[in-house]
Amino acid sequence: MTSRGSDRPLYSALLREYMADNAIGEQALADQLGVSRSAISNTRNGRGYPKVIENLHLALPAETAQKIAQAWDLHRTPNANSIVEESESDEMLWKKAKRRDLEGTWHALWQTVVDGQVNFNHETIESSWVRPLVLRVGNTEVSGDNPKGGYLWSADLRFADNEFLLGNYFPQTVAVQSKGTMFAVLHRHGRHLNGLWTGCNYDLDLACGHFVFARNYDELNDLMSKQIASGPMTAVENFGKMDLNNN
């Protein structure tokens, strides 16, 4: 996975950025990792050495080392589920986008339907940047509010215009067929986001519903109520009530 703007893979761009920001030279980093200076130079320029990637935790903050390792893994095995492509401006926009505090733990509330009944289920979400302007999100466990229709999933969401997130979500097990798309609007201060999902679920081949993410779990119910009251009506809300012949 490379950035066309720099012709370097993301893992090397992240390493170069960290070294530049912290004024770390190639030889100094090589000494800390127990590798040659040429191994560091090659990794910085997109010809990665596995030993460099594996040992980064010895010299870099754990979060930074993990982010580079994830980018390295994606470079070697691109995510087949992702439909997001990088543009020539992604590397420039990356610095701006990453300042938005989107990584880490979120709390989510989803509106869906199970056995013909509207269901609201809570989940804990983890998120991390996997390449410029692409945020990977996914639940950590199946929601206790939806044990029958819930499942483990992940999504790669494109961060657009420093405000919108959009992409596809997929199940983490082949036995689950549910999948679809997500579109969300980020609050101007980044505290929460509001969105709509569309896809197939436990009941329907084509369904949609509201969802909200927030850092504070206690905000979820209020955010969902406001969105349903002011936002577009979804197929979940009309489940079982729509009859075009009577309209």
N, C-alpha and C positions, 0 to 999 in steps of 0.2 A: 504494500500500500504506500504509494508515494504522493508527494505534493508536486503537482506539475509546475507550480511557481518556483520551486527551488530544486526540483529533480532529486530530492533526497527523501528517504522514507521518514515517517513521523518520528520513529524512535531516535534517529540520528539528529533530527531537528530539535527534539526535546533535550537531548544530551548537550548539544552545542549551546542551546539557550541557557541551560543550568550552569555550564562551565563559564559562559560569558558573564552571566549575572553575578556569579560568585568569584570571578577572577581566578579560576582554577586552570592551571596549565596542563598540557598533555602529560608531561613527565611526572608532575605531582600526583595526578590522578592514577597514572600507571603504577606508581610506587605504592599507593594505597590499596590498589586492587591486586597487586602481584602479577601484573602482566607487562608486556613490552609497550613502549611508547607508540610503536607502529600499530599495535592492536587498538589503542585508543584513537589514533588518527584515522584508521580505516573505519572504525565504528562511527566516528563523528561524520564521516563522509559517505555513509550509506553502505559500507561493506562490513557488516557487523560480525564481531567475534562472539560466539556463545559465552565464552568465559568472562568477557567483559560484562555482558548483560547479567549473567548469573551472580557476579560479585559486586554489582553496583550497591547493594544494600550495605556493604562494608564502608562506603564512603559518602553515600548520598542519603538524605532523609528517606525514611521508609516509603512515604507516599510518592515521592518523586521516582524512586527506584522501581516501585510497583507500576507506576504509570508508563515508564519507559519499557518495562518488561511486557506489559500488555500490548503496547504498540509494536514491539518486536514480534510477539506471537501473532498479531493480526497481519503483520507484513509477511510472515511465513505461511500463514493459513488464513486468507481473507474470509470474512464472514459471509457465507453464501446467502444468508437471509437478508442482508442489507441491500437496499436498492439505491442508497445514497452515493452520489458521485461528488468528488471534490472539484471545485472550480479553481481557476488560476489565482483568484483573490483570497482563497481560504487561508493561506499562510499569513497574509497581512491582517485578516479579520480575526485570526486565532488569538492574538494578544488582547484584542478588545473583548472577545467573547469569554475568554477564560477568566477574566476579572469578575464576571458574574458568578456568584457563589452557587453554582448548580450541582456541584458534586456533593456526595455524602448521603445522609439518611433523610428521607422524606416520609411523611404519612399520607396515605391515599384513601379516598372514598369513591367507590364505583357504584353506578346505578346500572343494574342488569336485570335479567329475568330468569327464573328457574321454575320449571313445572308450571308455567303460566302465571307465576306470581312475581311482582316486582320485588327485587332484592337489593339492599344497600349493604355493601361489604367493605370492610376496612382492611388495608394491607400496609406493611412496612416495605418501603422501596429503597433500594440502593442505586446510586448513579455515579458514573465516572466518565470523563472524556476518553474516547478511544482513538480519535484523530481530530484534526481541526474541524470545529463546528459540528461534530457528531457526538452526542451524549448517549451513552448506553444506560438504560434503566431496566430494572426488573425487581420482582418481589422476592422476599427472602423465604417465605413459606406460604402455603395455601391459607387463605382467609378462613378463620373460624366462623365467620358470618355466612360463608358460602361453601360448605364442605362438599356439596354434591356437584356444583358447577365450577368450583374453583380449580386452579392448576398453577404450576410454576411457569412463568413466562419471562421473556426479555424483549426489549425493543431498542433499535438504533434510531435516535431522533435527530433530525437536522435542525440546527439552531439558526434561524433566519431573521435578518433585520434586527438582531439583538432583542427580539420580542417573542417570536413564534417558535414552537417546536412541533415537528411533524415527521412521521415515519410509520413503520410497520411493527407490529408485535407478533411474536411466534411462541408456541409452547415449547417447553424444554424437554418434553418426552414425546416420542412418536405416537403413543397411544391416544394422545389428545389431539383433536382436529381443530379446535378453536383457534382463530387467528384473525387479524384485521389491521386497521390503520388507526392512528391517533393524531389529533391536532389539538394543540394547546396554546393558550396565550399566557405569557409570563407577566405577573404583576410588575409594575414599573420599579418597585423596590426589591423585586426578587423574592418576596416572602412566600408567595404561593402562586399556583397556576390553575387555570380553569380550562377544561377541554371537553371534546367529544370523541368517543370511539365508535367505529363502524366495523362490523365483521360478523363472523358466524360464532354462535355460542351454544350452550347446552340445549337450548330450545329451538333456535332458529338458524337458517342458513344465511339470513340477512337481517341484522339487528343493529341498533345503535343506542347510545346512552351517554349520560353526563359522567365526568369524573373530575375530581379536584385533588391537587397535591398541596400539602402545607408542611412547614417545618414543625408547627405546633399542632399536635393531635387534636387539641380541644377546639380548634378553629374549623375542623372539617364539616361538621353538621351545619353550621351557619353558612359556610361558603357554598355548600351544596344546595341548601334551601334558597339562597339568593340567586344562584345560577338557574335553578329550575324555574323560579318565579320570573326571571327577566330574560332567560335565554330561549333558544329555539326548542320547540316541542319535539321529542324524539319518538321513535317507534316503540321504545320501551314504555313510555307513558301512554301510548295509544294501543298497547298490546291487547288484542282481542276485541277492540272497540271500533276498528275501522271497517267500513263496508262501503266501497265505492258506489255500489248500486243504489244506495240510499242517499247519496250526496246530491 
